[in-house]
Amino acid sequence: MTEQTLSPNDILIKAEALRGTLSTGFRDEIVKSLYSEAEMIAKRAVKTVLNKKYDFDQKIDRLVTSPIVGLPIMLILLTIIIWLTVSGANVASAAIANALFAIGDWGRALFNSVGFIPWWVTGFIWDGIYLGLAWVISVMLPPMAIFFPAFTFMEDLGYLPRVAFNLDWLFKKTGAHGKQSLTMAMGFGCNAAGVIATRIIDSPRERLIAILTNNFVPCNGRFPTLIMLATVFVAAAFPPALTSFIAAGTVVGVVLIGVGFTFLASWVLSKTILKGEASAFTLELPPYRRPNFSRILYTSIIDRTIFVLWRAMQTAAPAGAIIWILANIHTGDSNLARAISDWLNPFGLLLGLDGVILLAYIIAIPANEIVVPTMMMVYMGTGMMVNGPGTSAGIFDLLVNGNGWTMLTAVNLMLFALLHNPCATTIMTIYKETKSLKWATVSVVMTLGTAFLVTFTTASITRLLGWV
Amino acid sequence: MTDKKLTLPTEHCEECPAFYNLEQMGIKVGNFDRVVALAGNPNTGKSTVFNALTGLKQHTGNWPGKTVTRAEGGYQFNGVRYKLVDLPGTYSLLSASQDEEVARDFILFGQPDCTVVVTDATALERNLNLVMQVMEITDRVVVAINLMDEAKRKGLEVDARSLSRDLGIPAVPITARTGEGIRTLLATIADLISGDIVTKPLRVGGTPEFQRAVNELAPMIEATAPGIPNARWLAIRLLDGDSKVQQALVSGDLAQLVQRQSQADMQFSKKMSVEGRQ
C-alpha cells in the first residue's frame, strides 16, 4: 500500500472495510471484558473487614430524600438559612450604614471647612460617589457574608445532590433535565456561575432550558434587595418580635415564586421552541462529608462575598456620580433626575412601580442587583433627606411618606428584581456558553417580558380590587 | 464512628509541604518542565488534590459536577517544575456532555507527561473502568486511590500493591484532605516521568482480528495527521463508527483540537475556575 497520498476519506473507507472483517458487536465484547476485568481486579484489591451495612448516611438519606418529608425538610433548611441571613443582616446593615453615613458627614464637613474646595467637588465626591458606595456596602455586605458561608456549608456537606434527587420528578414533568436543580442551586450564589454549571447537562436542548431559566432564582446580589424590602415593608406591619420571621417567610415566598417561574418557563420552552422529552441520567449521592471550616470561610468570604461586592461597588461608584450630576443639573425649578423620573413615572405606575425605580434600573444596567441602592440615592439626591438613613424606620419614612410608596410598590419591586433580565456578566456568559447572539437575546427578552407582564398584572388586579 | 489514624507509618511532618521539597507555585505556570493531568470520576477529590499541590483555592464541593472547566496551577518538586491540570470528572472517555469533553480532549490530545487518575477507594470497581480506558491510550498513568479515610470508616481495606500488580501501573493510596500519601504520589509521578518506573499497563486486547484492524489503521491516521497523539484510540473509534471522530478527521478539526489543548481554556472560564469564582 502506498501511503504518500492518503486523504482522510481513504482512512474512512479503510475503516469501513476493516469493520467488515470484525464480528458484529466486537466493541461490546471488549467493553464487557473490560468491566469483568475491572470487577476482578477490584475484588482482589478490596477487602471488607467490617460489615457496616446500615450506616448513618443511609439513615439520613432515607429521611432527606423521602417522598413525603424530603421536600418539607428542604423548605425548612432554606427557611433557616434565610432567617439566619435576615435576622443577622438587619442589625449589621443598620450599624454599617450608620458608620458609613457618619464618615460621609465628617468628610463633607472637612471639605467644607477647608474653604477653597468648590461645592461641586464636595458634592460629587461625598454625595455622589461615596454615597453610592455606602449604600451598596451597607445593603449588600451583611446578607452575603451570612448567606454565602451557609450555602457553601450545605454544598460541602453534600446536600445539593439530595436536592436534585427530590426535585427530579418536577423537572422531568416540565420536560427539563433533573440536573437543572443543581445549576439552579448554583444560581442562588451567582447566575453567571449557574449558567457555566449547565455544562454538566449533556443534552443541548435541556442545557439551553437550564441556561435560559437560571435567572429566575435570585442571585446573591439580588437577595439583599429582597431582604431589605421584606423587612422594611412586609414585616413592618407585624409586631417587632415577629419581624425577622415574617421577613424570612416573605423572602422564602419570593424564592419559591422564582422556582415556580423556573418550572413554568422550562415547561413553556420545552413545549414550544425547545420541544422534546426529558432525558434520563444518573446522579451519585455522595457520602456526607464533614465540611472544612477554614475553606468554607475562604471560599465564601474572599471569593464570593468580596468578589460580588467589589463588582457591585465598581458599578455603584459611577452610578452615584451620574445620579449626583443628574440631580444637580437644574432645569427650571426642577432638576434633570426629577425630570427624567417624572417622564418615566406613568410607565412605572402602570407596573406598580414609579419613575425613580425605572431610572435607577436604567442607570444600574451593568449590575442590576444594585437597583435598590441606586434608587435610594435618587430619592435622596433629589432633595429628600432622610433621618436615620440606615434604619428600617428611616427607609420606610423616606419611601412611604416622602415618595408615596405603598405595599404594592414594595411587592412589585421584589417581583421585578426577581424576574428582570440577567445582569451584564450573566448575559455575556450566556453568549459565551451558547455562542449565539440569538439565545443571549432570548434570555433578556424572556425575563424582562415576564417581569413587565407579572408586575403589570399584579398592579392592575390590586387597583381593580381597590386595595391601593 | 472512630477516627483512628491510618495504619500507614506516616509522621505528621510528612504531611507538611515544606518537608518534602514541594513548592506550591499557584497560578505562576509560565515556565514549567512537565505537564501532569488530574483525571477521574466525578466527586473523587481531584480539586482537593489540585489545591493540596498548587496551594490554589479552586472551589471544591461535595457533589459530582462541581468542576466544569480546566484549571491550571503549578508546583515544584525536587527542583522540577510541573504544570498541574485539574479536569472535570468523567465516567468514561466516550461521554458527551461539555464538561466531560473538556476532560477527554485534554487526556487524549493535551499530551500530558503523566495522567493521574484519582479514584474513590470506596467505589473502586466502578472507578477502574475509567482507569482502564485511560490505560488504553497512554502508558504514563498513575492511580491515586483517594478517600482512604472514608474507606477505612466504611470497613474497607484497599491493597494498593495488588491493584498496582494487576493493572501494571503504580497505585498510590492517599487522603488528599489531610495530605496523607501526597509525598509518595509526587515521587511516583516524578519517577514515572523520568523513566525510573516502567509501566506495563494491562490492556484488554479483544480478538486477533480486532488487533490487526487497529494496527493497520493507526499508522494511516498518523500519516495523515503527523504528530497526532493517540492514533490507536482514534483508530478504535473509527472502527466503532464514531461519527464525531469521522467528522473531525475529514474537516481537519483534529489537528486544531491538538493545538487547542496547549492553549489555556477559554479565558473567561479560566478566570472563573482558577481564581475560584464558581
Interface residues (C-beta under 8 A of the other chain):
Chain A: E3 L6 S7 P8 N9 D10 I11 L12 K14 A15 L18 R19 T21 L22 S23 F26 R27 E29 I30 S33 L34 Y35 E37 A38 E39 M40 I41 A42 K43 R44 A45 V46 K47 T48 V49 L50 N51 K52 D55 F56 T152 E155 D156 L157 G158 L160 P161 K179 L182 M186 C190 A192 A193 I196 A197 R199 I200 I201 D202 R207 L283 E284 P286 P287 Y288 R289 N292 R295 Y298 T299 I302 D303 R304 F307 M428 T429 K432
Chain B: M1 P42 N43 K57 H59 T60 G61 N62 W63 P64 G65 V68 T69 P88 S95 A96 S97 Q98 D99 E100 V102 A121 T122 L124 E125 R126 L128 N129 V131 M132 Q133 E150 K154 G155 L156 E157 V158 D159 A160 S162 L163 D166 L167 R177 L202 V204 G206 T207 E209 F210 A213 E216 L217 P219 M220 I221 A223 T224 A235 I236 L238 L239 D240 G241 Q246 L249 V250 G252 M266 F268 S269 M272 E275 G276 R277 Q278
